[in-house]
């Protein structure tokens, strides 16, 4: 019995020992679990502290129950207190901006279905103040259901509102800058000197030159140089090479040159650029602005021409004034001499015979007519320039008119031993003209022919295409080719033609040209030096049916007397 009891005691002691060992193990495990829990708590506190310190919020979503836990930082990010947002997924949905819902749900579902490896989404949430804030949400699935569906998804919320606003401002600034470049009158560019290609060219270049951006961006420097006008290319190449050879950023270079556009036209451009040489392995660039200055160049050229014309006119006027002084002085001196002579005869009581008196009076009268012709030409030229010269157009038989003028002048020509002939194949041709102006035109041309011819003047009239052509030809010394373009200019004289016997003010042919042009016609000269001149007047054949333009009928006596007076005035500068 004692033996059995001893055995039981031994068993009991063994069990107690085992219990002590189990108890020790349990106490150790409990202590370890406690330490683990404390470490987890500490880690959680550190994580929360880190998240709160970074300003980010935390969320934890049960994808099965739709329970959503939002951290204090998550709520505070939007300005809400902890009790103002419930732990429901629907709270997030309600705060989501309507315009962002579709894209936010699309990104979330793509991640849950495994289409993308990570959840990363940007959207706007409504803050407590009613404004929307941009949020960056990142998350990860941390547990799955037994059938492999996402159970818990946890993640962070970051406030990216400032970044988004900056991005928007940057986009707007870039858009404004792009608009400035696009709608500017100048083209901006950047050329990579290492690759020898343009890596940027504003769209304005296409508008300025006609080349597309694709065409210009592939052009190397030699191709560009070939499109520069040959007269400008050497200077452009030299200045570009000098700028490229400098280290660092060069000064701004401005070059004007002509560039061949796509339509085959050369246009003037101002190219302002700066060369920047890269350091070490960095490339070198040339930054520039391309400006079309064709209009400015043309204006400058026009101003230069206008200045030359003004200076030429000034010289011509000076020459004219000098010549006019002589033209005025000569007839005045002759007339004054005659008056003084008559005064002397009267003072001395000398006898004045008829022949002497007639001779002096004739010279005085001719010189008075020279003055009258000169004054008339000056006044009429001024009127034409000012637009105050009024023609009186009538329908007139031009053949009859020219024939009458030729017959009236032929007697005067005979006195000068000049044979004046009139020829026409046309019997009659009605045109609208100013009779007085036609007479003046013809008298001026015939007067010049009589001055310089050797012994004959031929007046010919014939029909052209819609025009009547009047030709006055002499066999005098003629006009050198280089002087034929200036004889119709105001105040111009071909000096070699003028001798003491043949003088003029330089107004007559200019005035004649203006009178012809007032009829819608033109006047020209053909001449070979030493073989005479041919002045050709072309007048349009037009007939006005207006009652005011009835056919002009000549009064034989009255009109002839007026014409002779005109002829005497026009021929007054031809010396006896």
Steps between C-alpha positions, in 0.01 A plus 500: 500500500779732593665410175193598300480828687865573431441441132207741495704762684777465244252536216353807666842655537574430135172660393567802719839537335342481158243761606777724617678460168179571304430797724849635437455458127162674515640782709784537246262502205270746676796724572612473138147571374486796735830628369380443141178689571695780656734509201203495261338778698823694498544441127141602440554812707821575310323437166210723597743761628693482170183519293353781707834679493518473120148635471369182337185321608434125528198300389402135547221352290317171545403415145236250617314706765588840344615616844757778454721621782641852451786628712492828684750640247284387208202693638705798612651530153155605379422710808260252667489398866517126581128474580394677178581208268364148553709192436318413179618467139201711394649803680794494256263463206296799617808722533636404156483769228234409238748548214751260661266212600525306178881504486536437881276188493666381178848508656379332823323218313796444267722449807253271679473286186877476472526694172759735655755407771437801728220734595589862427229757433466878493160662555325787674316473835266761643643669810296635788520856359325384182808519278654194338851379574721287284593172674752230408374163625728194513401157634568129515297184564619353832259204537287277284185290551517120490377508140781738398313830491643823652394537863690789649658786315698762686678811378589867538361836392738785408403863447626592150284808456796741490679282248191480280452877513864550407462251214191688379683834520793345316267366228332839466837677491623254239182552299538878524864474395404267217233747386749784514741302284229382262334838446819703515632661184841347573614136492704361791738209459764290671768327298712216636846577366624146576226317305482782243119501523226726632343336805240777534337740254188701575206459256542863388792389282259313274294815457807712427679272251245246378713203614326254732651432842581145384696640206698754701578273796693258279706771328868501587698822507634464145145462368399817682805689370410406141164674543667829599542748216848464338577865569436450875620145569873564555438760770239282674725191504797698631306659787340170603841330509645781711213476750525118520874511571455689830482313833185527710222731388587743221357847464181538299574515128262675259529427128281623217484283189273379224360148535350290221140415593314196374316701233834594342499857633789649695382687810702709744540363854666620817660204679592574865672213678727402788732199493534305827787254520434199724731384781664157491251260340219756467404601145541849356195696387416808301188682617346752265208707377417527130317821395364590155620855422414503130243777547744715698769440238263595218390813687864591562578446132199709399611776737848483353357527148271783610799679651696455179204628298461797735871578480487463123193725486679753718798499263265526202319792660830670570595452135154618400526814713840578351363445148181687580702798617657515156165440328345790690799732483549475121154617386480756781840644403404513132168667577661740750771588246232585243312718752823678599584555136160661433545714813839614371355586157222700664738671740736606222214581265646263244296399200363146510444358156235236446741218417709549813192530719344188352821301552527594867128450568512158335788390723323635809177324407673166436674513836175594676349191339794292628424624849130427452578146376728441796243628751221299335705181518585559866139574595359203306761258639411614851128459428552147366707402806229638730218337298342835410554484123159434347482375140195574286440190293305516176449259212735611224633375166863455603621466137349835406638662817858377441480597130388853594789534747750375237373745237515791743858418603623427145522873411715563806719200410552634149636824645763284676574313174347185644278274296204391720296210361173342616399146410203281590315196369192584707238743371312546826524375862274631778646483851429671829771757576573851623573705188710762682710230665554315168609827336741567782640143485557520126648853507748396767613189309513684165687789664767258621517336156549840329769595752715194436421378149739543212243587234176299534224395738251220421165476681328167450170371643384140478268249668630261766320235705224699676731801474581787269874554457654841421866508401723808471837421342801721430843439347703691754778392734284257696524398867754262650349177633595565864317834490176375344358394837543841666369745241143471636610563859422832662783757487717271283681610185737312276772761520685402182192580293467855625698781344453870526250476213301219662419540867227387736396476860474121520125516568354468149533124438407416859185710466429344159526152651254596776251640245521182290448281807193704599351370175581143604784485248877484506797663329836347412809577295704303249839632406840400370761756584595695187194385304213700649208436736146366477251594771203265508170599664235230553144602589212261575221487245190573707185690421284657770124504429441755775327817382778703659748340256335611176729536198703818519456720192776746419436867444746552214598857587476501878660155557778575249592824674511321837714221357747744344530673836567162666754412230683829545520433875616137459756589232625810681818328623610423142741774400489663160 
